[in-house]
């Protein structure tokens, strides 16, 4: 099948992120394996029956609904491209129904929990050890801005405007937006830029804001490990990572009365519906408070 050509198309012409292209590759590889097991080897041999059978088998294997929905979307994109490029006579996946993804509420830290994390990380940063100072700046900026980890590691020093308390980030599809942050994040960033980054700057990360121990730009995987360790604190309190801080920032903004569309723009969501999940988180917190405090609950 023409999977590699399709992947080059989505990367070059549709400007999709490498992470999305990786998901497409994984999904389509599973489809190809299923097709070949049935003796169908070329793109032109794809048909709706094969696709439905594949998705049914994926569902029966215990794949989560969200993953199944993504795999359906991957196949629909591939089929549409194959028809447009005359590799298929018709778009065989056009009638393929996308299962609705079950949406689970994201893990969110309470404000006291968030403050406790920040206090612990700040105490580590006060040791002036370069990596600890860097980690404090990362945690403060992630919580203050709600940006994605992929956006964080792509920030260059020239993207920061400490005077205006803003940072220019590049989101999904290469879309740029200016995101504000607060004074605590500014102070952590200044400390990092003044005392820690010059020590770490020994490799090829000349433009990168956040550097690793060897001086190169940090990778999302490294940041995930750092944040997960700092948020969990050895308590085993559940899955944590940079997205926990993103969820927490969004929920705290809504708890504080922020406009939903403003939060959508801050997070870089293309759809307001994606942002609305945080209103459900806020509602759950209100219900919990009601049950605990109201005498007639």
N, C-alpha and C positions, 0 to 999 in steps of 0.2 A: 504493500500500500504506500501511498505518497505522504506518509506521516512527516518525514523530515522536511519536505518542501512546505507543507502546511505550517510546521513550526517556525520555519524561517519567515513565512508570510506574517504570522501573528507577532513575531518579534520585530521585524523590520517595518512593516506597513501599518500594523495596528498599534504599534508601540506598547504592547502588553508587557508586563513585568516579567523578568526571568522566572519568578516564582509561579506565575500563572502558566507560563510556557512549560515549566517542569510538571505542573499538574496535568496539563493537556497530554504531555508525553507519557506520563504514567497511565492515565486513563485509556489512551488510544493503544498503548502496548497491551493492555489487558483485552481490549476488543480484538486486536490482531491475533493474539494467542487463541481466543475463542473461535474466531473465523477460521484460522488454520486447522484447528481441531476438527472442524466440520468440512475441511477440504476446500475452503474458499480462500484464495490467496491474493487476489487483486482488489483494488478499490472498486473497479467496475462490477465486482461480484457482490458488493454489499446490497442488502435489501432490508426492508422493514421487518420481516419475519426474523432475520438473523439478529437485528438490533434488539428487538423485543425479547427474544430468547436469552440474549446476553444479559440484559438488564434484569430479567427474572432470576437468572442464576446468581447474579451479583446480590440481588435482594435476599435470596434464599441462603446465601453464605453468611448472612448477618451483617452486611455492610450498613452503616448508619444512613438514615434518610438524607442527611445533608451531603454525605459523600456520593450517594446515588444520584442526587439532584445535580451535583457538579459533574459527574460522569455523563449524565444525559446531556448537559449543556455542552460538554466537550465534543460529544459525538455530533450534536446538532451543528455546532460551528464547523466541524470538519466536513460534514456532509454538504452544508451550504457552500463552503469553499470549493469542494470537489465538483459540485454541479456548475458553479460559475466558471471554473477553469476547464470544463468539459471532460473531467475525469469520470463523472457520473452523468447519465442522461437526464436524471431527475434528482431532486433533493429528497433522498429516501428517508431522511430523518425528520422531514418537515411535520409529519403527523405523529412523531414520537412525543408522548406526553412526559413532561418533566414532573417527577414526584415532588410534592411540596416538602421542603426541608423543615424538619422540626427544629424550632428555635429554643435553645435553652438560655436561661438568663445567665449572663456572664458573672464571674466572681468579682465582687467589688469590696474593697476595704472600707470600713467605717472611717470617719474622720479621726477618732482617737487611734485606731489602728495605723492609719497613715502617718499620723504625727509620731507614733512610737517608732515606726520604721525610719522616718526621717531623722529622729533623734539618734537612733543607733548608728545610722550611716554617717551623720554629722560627727559623732564622737570618733568614728574611725578616721574621718577626713581630718580631724583636728591633730592627728599624729604627724601630718605633713608628709606621709608616705605618698609618693606620686600616684600610684594606682588607686589608693583610697580617696585621695582628693578628686581624681577623675570620676570614680564611681559615684561620689556625692553629686557632682555636676550632672551626671547622667540621670540619676534618680530624680533630682530636682527638676531637670528640664522635661523629662518624660511626664512627670505628674503635673507640672505647670502647664504644659502645652497639649498633652494628649496625643502627641504624634506617634506614628508607627515606628517600630524598631528599624525597618528598612529606610525610613526617612531620616531617622537619627544618624545612622552611620554614614549617610550620603552628604551630611552637612559639611560644608567647607568653612574655614574661619571667616572668609569674606561674606558668608551668608548671615552672620550674626550682626545685629545692630543693637549694641548694648545701651546706646543712648535712648533709642525708641522702645527698648524692651521687646524686640521682635526678632524672628528668625525666618528666613526664606527656606521653605522645604519643597522637595519634589516628590509628589505622591504618585499614585497609580496612573499609568498611562502617560507619565511624564508631565502631568499637570502640576504647576507650581502655585503655592499660596503663601501668604505671609501670616505667621502665627505669633500671637503675643505670649509673653510669659511674665512672671512677677519678679519682685525684688529679691526674694530668697534664691531663686534660680539665677538671677543676675550675679548675686554675690558669690554663689558657688562656681559659676562660670569664670568670673574674674580671678578667683583663687586658683582655679585650674589653669587658666591661660598664663597667669603670672608665675606660678611656682611649679606646677606639675608637667604641663605640656612641654616646656623647654627641656625638661629632663628626659621625657619619653621620646622626644623628636630626634631619633638617631637613625631612622630608616628612610623609606621612600614615601612617607605620608605627609609631604610638605604642605598640601592644601587641606588635608582632612582635619576636622575639628577634634574628633576623638581618636586617640592613638592607642595601640597596644603596647605591650612591654618591649617589643622590638622596633617600635617606631612606625609601624605600618597602620593604615586605616583599620579600625575595628570592623569585625564581621558581625552580621546579625546573630550568628550562633554564639559568639563570645559574649555579646551583650545579653542575650537571653540567659546564658549561664550565670552571669554576674547578677542580674536582676532577680532571677529565680532564687539564688542563694540568699540574697539580702532580704527579700520579701518573706521567705519561709522562715529564716532565722533558726533553722533546725527544729521547728515545731511540727513539721509534717502537716501543715494546715491546709493542704490541697494544692492543686496545680497553680503555679504562679509564674509570672514572667512579665515582659514589657507590656503585653496586652492587658494585664491586670491593672497596671497604672493608667493605661488609656481608658479602660472601662471606668475606673475610679474617678478620673478627672472629669469625664463626661457626666457621670452620675452626680458628683458633688456640684458641678455647675448647674444642673437642673434642680437639685435640691435647694440651691441658693437663689433660684428664680430666673436663671438664664433662659433666653428665648430658644426654642427648639431649633429654629432655622440658623441662629447664630452658632449653636453647637454643631449643627450639620456642617457649616462652612469651616469651623475650627478643625473638625476631625477630617475634613476632606471627603465626606461621603457624597457619592453621586446621587443617591436616593434618600429622601427624607425618611422613608420607611426603615432604612438601616439604622438611623439615629433613634427612631421611636422605641427601639428595644430598651433604651435607657429610661424611658418614661415608665416602663413596666417595672424596672428595678426600683425606681423611686416609689412607685405605688406599693410594692411589696414592703419596702421599709416603713412606709406610713402605716400599713396594715399591722406590721409587727409592733410598732410603737403603740398603736391603738389597742391591740390585744393585751399588751403589757400594762398599759396605764389607765384605760377607761374602766370604771367600775361596772359598766353594763356590757362589757365586751363578751 
